[in-house]
Amino acid sequence: MTIQSWLKFIYLGVVWGATFLWIKIGLEELTPITFTALRLSVALTGLLILLLITRPRLPRLANGWDFLVLGIFNIALPFLLITWSEQHVTSGMAAILNSTAPLFTMLLAQIFVQDDRITLPKAIGLLAGFSGVVVLVSDELGAAMTGERWGQLGVLAASLSYAVAIIFARRRTFDLAPVVQALGQNFFANLTVWGLAIGLEGSLTLPRLPMTWLAILWLGIMATCIGTVLYYGLLKEVGPTRTTLVTYLFPLVGVILGVVFLQETLDWRVLLGGGLIISGVAIVNSRIHLRRIPTEAGQNE
């Protein structure tokens, strides 16, 4: 990857890795649907400002259906699933389970994306990264498999939804500017989530605590507005499998935040798991090519 792509990758890993903590903070005062709706409204405002500044080529009317699908599967459904699930699982566990998105994406890409084929180095990198996630939280995984099953399944369903969305976006909206892709789907996500908020929760309850507002602003501007634009820019540059590898950094970021701000213990799992995650990301994004036998010379990777 280029330096610019790596900067996008690191930004997404750090900012999105911290979202699970901010969701926990927001849920202390608000319900999952209202919290998600407010977050999306802030993001939509920021994206409209970016659109006015950058003035990219606008989409065709037919792209409305594409944005509807992405608004549901890339924003509304996974956001609601993860936010709801964090009522039942820890923020660290949510980050861990969300890091399975590259595995779902890798499998779907073999069917729907012709130029993002799995290779042996990619497979090794994915396995190394997933092994790092397991090592990183090996003690927590055993304890969490008791009364939190529905929450875990909710985050896994969100990861599958992200994988479906990124494959769909690669096939249907690849030629659009990242800010247009982000704004179009965010618009329909707002309609969906606000419809659920009004229909299921009735009157809107605004937060009173400053930390709740800070969580909404962080998630709306840093994570959803800026993060989604960078995400689609990275998708154009490196493809869906490498792009979703950013989720492998979520558990690592969560552990580091815990050590720095919550004085959590730094043990061997952090060192070994973090090393495997970083190694997996490096391997998948490397330019390693295995030598092929002559009979396969004409095949694509």
C-alpha positions as CSV (number, residue, x, y, z in Angstrom):
1,M,0.0,0.0,0.0
2,T,1.0,3.6,-0.5
3,I,1.8,5.9,2.5
4,Q,-1.5,7.7,1.9
5,S,-3.3,4.3,2.1
6,W,-1.5,3.4,5.3
7,L,-2.4,6.7,6.9
8,K,-6.1,6.0,6.1
9,F,-5.7,2.5,7.4
10,I,-4.2,3.6,10.7
11,Y,-6.8,6.4,11.2
12,L,-9.6,3.9,10.8
13,G,-8.0,1.3,13.1
14,V,-7.5,3.9,15.9
15,V,-10.7,5.8,15.5
16,W,-13.0,2.9,14.8
17,G,-11.2,0.8,17.4
18,A,-12.3,3.4,20.0
19,T,-15.9,3.5,18.9
20,F,-16.9,0.5,21.1
21,L,-15.8,2.4,24.2
22,W,-17.8,5.5,23.2
23,I,-20.9,3.4,22.5
24,K,-20.6,2.0,26.1
25,I,-20.5,5.6,27.3
26,G,-23.5,6.7,25.3
27,L,-25.6,3.7,26.4
28,E,-25.3,4.8,30.0
29,E,-27.9,7.5,29.3
30,L,-29.6,6.7,25.9
31,T,-31.3,3.7,24.3
32,P,-29.5,2.0,21.4
33,I,-31.9,3.4,18.7
34,T,-32.0,7.0,19.9
35,F,-28.2,7.0,20.4
36,T,-27.6,5.7,16.9
37,A,-30.1,8.1,15.4
38,L,-28.3,11.1,16.9
39,R,-25.0,9.8,15.9
40,L,-26.1,9.5,12.3
41,S,-27.7,13.0,12.2
42,V,-24.3,14.5,13.2
43,A,-22.6,12.4,10.5
44,L,-25.1,13.5,7.9
45,T,-24.5,17.2,8.7
46,G,-20.7,16.7,8.4
47,L,-21.0,14.9,5.1
48,L,-23.2,17.6,3.6
49,I,-20.5,20.1,4.6
50,L,-17.8,18.0,2.9
51,L,-20.0,17.7,-0.2
52,L,-20.3,21.4,-0.5
53,I,-16.5,21.9,0.0
54,T,-15.3,19.1,-2.4
55,R,-18.1,19.4,-5.0
56,P,-17.7,15.9,-6.5
57,R,-19.6,14.4,-9.4
58,L,-23.1,13.7,-8.2
59,P,-24.6,10.2,-8.5
60,R,-27.3,9.1,-11.0
61,L,-30.9,8.6,-9.8
62,A,-30.5,4.9,-10.3
63,N,-27.8,4.9,-7.5
64,G,-30.6,5.6,-5.0
65,W,-31.3,1.8,-4.8
66,D,-27.6,1.1,-4.2
67,F,-27.5,3.7,-1.4
68,L,-30.6,2.2,0.2
69,V,-29.0,-1.2,0.3
70,L,-25.8,0.2,1.7
71,G,-27.6,2.4,4.2
72,I,-29.2,-0.6,5.6
73,F,-26.4,-3.2,5.5
74,N,-23.4,-1.0,6.0
75,I,-24.8,1.5,8.6
76,A,-28.3,1.0,10.0
77,L,-28.3,-2.7,10.7
78,P,-24.7,-3.2,11.9
79,F,-24.8,0.0,14.0
80,L,-28.0,-1.0,15.7
81,L,-26.8,-4.6,16.2
82,I,-23.5,-3.6,17.8
83,T,-25.0,-0.9,19.9
84,W,-27.8,-3.2,21.2
85,S,-25.2,-6.0,21.7
86,E,-23.0,-3.8,23.9
87,Q,-25.8,-3.8,26.5
88,H,-24.9,-7.5,26.9
89,V,-21.2,-7.8,26.1
90,T,-18.2,-5.7,26.9
91,S,-16.8,-3.2,24.5
92,G,-13.7,-5.3,24.2
93,M,-15.7,-8.4,23.3
94,A,-17.6,-6.4,20.7
95,A,-14.3,-5.2,19.1
96,I,-13.0,-8.8,19.1
97,L,-16.1,-10.3,17.4
98,N,-16.3,-7.4,14.9
99,S,-12.7,-8.3,13.7
100,T,-14.2,-11.4,12.0
101,A,-15.4,-9.1,9.2
102,P,-12.4,-9.8,7.0
103,L,-13.1,-13.6,7.1
104,F,-16.6,-13.1,5.9
105,T,-15.4,-10.6,3.2
106,M,-12.6,-13.0,2.1
107,L,-15.2,-15.7,1.5
108,L,-17.7,-13.5,-0.3
109,A,-15.0,-11.9,-2.4
110,Q,-14.1,-15.2,-4.0
111,I,-17.6,-15.4,-5.4
112,F,-18.4,-11.8,-6.3
113,V,-15.1,-9.9,-6.8
114,Q,-12.9,-11.1,-9.7
115,D,-9.9,-9.0,-9.0
116,D,-9.6,-9.7,-5.2
117,R,-8.7,-13.4,-5.3
118,I,-7.4,-15.2,-2.2
119,T,-3.7,-16.2,-2.4
120,L,-1.6,-18.2,0.0
121,P,0.1,-15.1,1.5
122,K,-3.4,-13.5,2.1
123,A,-4.7,-16.7,3.7
124,I,-1.6,-16.9,6.0
125,G,-2.0,-13.2,6.9
126,L,-5.7,-13.6,7.7
127,L,-5.0,-16.7,9.9
128,A,-2.2,-14.9,11.7
129,G,-4.4,-11.9,12.4
130,F,-7.3,-14.0,13.6
131,S,-4.9,-16.0,15.8
132,G,-3.7,-12.8,17.3
133,V,-7.3,-11.8,18.1
134,V,-7.8,-15.1,19.8
135,V,-4.6,-14.9,21.8
136,L,-5.2,-11.3,22.7
137,V,-8.4,-12.2,24.6
138,S,-8.1,-15.9,25.3
139,D,-8.9,-15.4,29.0
140,E,-11.9,-13.2,28.2
141,L,-13.4,-15.4,25.6
142,G,-13.8,-18.3,28.0
143,A,-15.6,-16.1,30.6
144,A,-17.9,-14.4,28.0
145,M,-19.4,-17.6,26.6
146,T,-22.0,-17.9,29.4
147,G,-24.9,-15.4,29.5
148,E,-23.9,-13.2,26.6
149,R,-24.6,-15.4,23.7
150,W,-27.2,-13.2,22.0
151,G,-24.9,-10.2,22.3
152,Q,-22.1,-12.1,20.7
153,L,-24.4,-13.4,17.9
154,G,-25.5,-9.8,17.3
155,V,-22.0,-8.5,16.7
156,L,-21.2,-11.5,14.4
157,A,-24.3,-10.7,12.4
158,A,-23.1,-7.1,12.2
159,S,-19.7,-8.3,10.9
160,L,-21.5,-10.4,8.2
161,S,-23.6,-7.3,7.3
162,Y,-20.4,-5.2,6.9
163,A,-18.9,-7.9,4.6
164,V,-22.0,-8.0,2.4
165,A,-22.0,-4.2,2.2
166,I,-18.4,-3.8,1.2
167,I,-18.7,-6.4,-1.6
168,F,-21.9,-4.7,-2.8
169,A,-20.2,-1.3,-2.8
170,R,-17.2,-2.6,-4.7
171,R,-19.5,-3.9,-7.5
172,R,-22.1,-1.2,-7.6
173,T,-20.7,2.2,-6.5
174,F,-17.0,1.9,-7.2
175,D,-16.9,4.8,-9.7
176,L,-18.4,7.3,-7.3
177,A,-16.4,9.7,-5.1
178,P,-16.0,8.4,-1.5
179,V,-17.9,11.4,0.0
180,V,-20.9,10.7,-2.3
181,Q,-20.9,7.0,-1.4
182,A,-20.8,8.0,2.3
183,L,-23.5,10.6,2.1
184,G,-25.9,8.6,-0.1
185,Q,-26.0,5.6,2.3
186,N,-26.0,7.8,5.4
187,F,-29.1,9.6,4.2
188,F,-31.1,6.3,3.9
189,A,-29.6,5.0,7.2
190,N,-30.9,8.2,8.9
191,L,-34.4,7.6,7.4
192,T,-34.3,4.0,8.6
193,V,-33.1,4.5,12.1
194,W,-35.1,7.7,12.8
195,G,-38.2,5.8,11.5
196,L,-37.5,3.0,14.1
197,A,-36.8,5.6,16.8
198,I,-40.1,7.4,16.3
199,G,-42.1,4.2,15.7
200,L,-40.7,2.2,18.6
201,E,-39.6,4.8,21.2
202,G,-42.0,7.7,20.6
203,S,-40.8,11.0,21.8
204,L,-37.1,12.0,21.5
205,T,-35.0,12.2,24.6
206,L,-31.9,14.3,24.3
207,P,-28.9,13.6,26.5
208,R,-28.0,15.8,29.5
209,L,-24.5,14.5,30.3
210,P,-21.6,16.2,28.5
211,M,-19.9,12.8,28.1
212,T,-22.9,11.5,26.2
213,W,-22.7,14.5,23.8
214,L,-19.0,14.0,23.4
215,A,-19.7,10.3,22.5
216,I,-22.3,11.4,19.9
217,L,-19.9,14.0,18.3
218,W,-16.9,11.6,18.3
219,L,-18.9,8.8,16.7
220,G,-20.8,11.1,14.3
221,I,-17.8,13.2,13.0
222,M,-14.6,11.3,13.6
223,A,-15.9,7.7,13.1
224,T,-18.9,7.9,10.8
225,C,-18.4,11.1,8.7
226,I,-14.6,11.2,8.2
227,G,-14.1,7.5,8.8
228,T,-16.6,6.4,6.1
229,V,-15.1,8.7,3.5
230,L,-11.6,7.4,4.2
231,Y,-13.0,3.8,4.2
232,Y,-14.4,4.1,0.7
233,G,-11.2,5.8,-0.5
234,L,-9.2,2.9,0.9
235,L,-11.6,0.4,-0.8
236,K,-10.8,2.0,-4.2
237,E,-7.1,1.7,-3.5
238,V,-6.6,-1.7,-2.0
239,G,-9.8,-3.8,-2.5
240,P,-12.4,-5.2,0.0
241,T,-10.3,-7.9,1.7
242,R,-7.4,-5.6,2.6
243,T,-9.7,-2.8,3.6
244,T,-11.7,-4.9,6.1
245,L,-8.4,-6.0,7.7
246,V,-8.6,-2.7,9.6
247,T,-11.0,-4.5,11.9
248,Y,-8.1,-6.6,13.1
249,L,-6.7,-3.5,14.8
250,F,-9.9,-3.0,16.9
251,P,-9.0,-5.4,19.7
252,L,-5.4,-4.1,19.8
253,V,-6.6,-0.5,20.1
254,G,-9.1,-1.5,22.8
255,V,-6.4,-3.2,24.9
256,I,-4.0,-0.2,24.5
257,L,-6.8,2.2,25.6
258,G,-7.5,0.0,28.6
259,V,-3.8,0.0,29.6
260,V,-3.3,3.8,29.2
261,F,-6.6,5.1,30.6
262,L,-7.9,2.3,32.8
263,Q,-4.6,0.9,34.2
264,E,-5.4,-2.6,32.9
265,T,-2.6,-5.2,33.1
266,L,-0.2,-5.5,30.2
267,D,0.5,-9.3,30.0
268,W,1.9,-11.8,27.5
269,R,-1.3,-12.0,25.6
270,V,-1.1,-8.3,24.6
271,L,2.4,-8.7,23.3
272,L,1.9,-11.9,21.4
273,G,-1.5,-11.2,20.2
274,G,-0.6,-7.7,19.1
275,G,2.4,-9.0,17.3
276,L,0.3,-11.6,15.4
277,I,-2.3,-9.0,14.4
278,I,0.3,-6.5,13.1
279,S,2.1,-9.3,11.3
280,G,-1.1,-10.5,9.7
281,V,-1.9,-7.0,8.4
282,A,1.6,-6.7,7.0
283,I,1.5,-10.0,5.2
284,V,-1.8,-9.5,3.6
285,N,-0.7,-6.0,2.4
286,S,2.7,-7.2,1.1
287,R,3.6,-7.8,-2.5
288,I,4.7,-11.4,-1.9
289,H,4.0,-13.6,-5.0
290,L,4.5,-17.3,-5.0
291,R,6.2,-18.8,-8.0
292,R,3.7,-20.8,-10.2
293,I,4.2,-23.9,-12.2
294,P,4.1,-23.4,-16.0
295,T,0.6,-24.9,-16.4
296,E,-0.9,-22.2,-14.2
297,A,0.9,-19.3,-15.8
298,G,-2.1,-18.0,-17.5
299,Q,-4.4,-18.0,-14.5
300,N,-5.2,-15.1,-12.3
301,E,-4.3,-15.0,-8.6
